[in-house]
Amino acid sequence: MTKKLILQRTRHFFSVEGEGEQSIIKWIQELSDQNGLHVHHPNLEGLLLRLMPGKESLQPDRANVQAMLRNAWPNYKKPADARTLAGKFTLADLLRVAKIDSELSTMLSIIGLNHGQ
């Protein structure tokens, strides 16, 4: 029996302002791929789904996350703006997911939002 090696990607969160900045991130992603690094920007819709109470442990894949999110949040429209997100979620929601997601927890710690966790 042959064992199949599954490489798991490491997620990194970057926030960028405009098209030029987005191009830099895309270029860095291409360089990472060319050099065999297994990194990627997170599944945003998956994170939004996991922010909902009781769904923080889900690990949705990109193939079905849109349907799952629309089922859980019928009024969701992509892209959700900051005001919509602030009306739907709280810091407590984000910290609840961070208790399960070590990479999210690390990011929140770096920026100072994960204090006391």
Secondary structure, DSSP 8 states (H G I E B T S, - for coil): ---------EE------SHHHHHHHHHHHHHHHHTT--EE---HHHHHHHTSTT-TT----TTTHHHHHHHH-TT--SS--HHHHHHH--HHHHHHHHTT-HHHHHHHHHHT--TT-
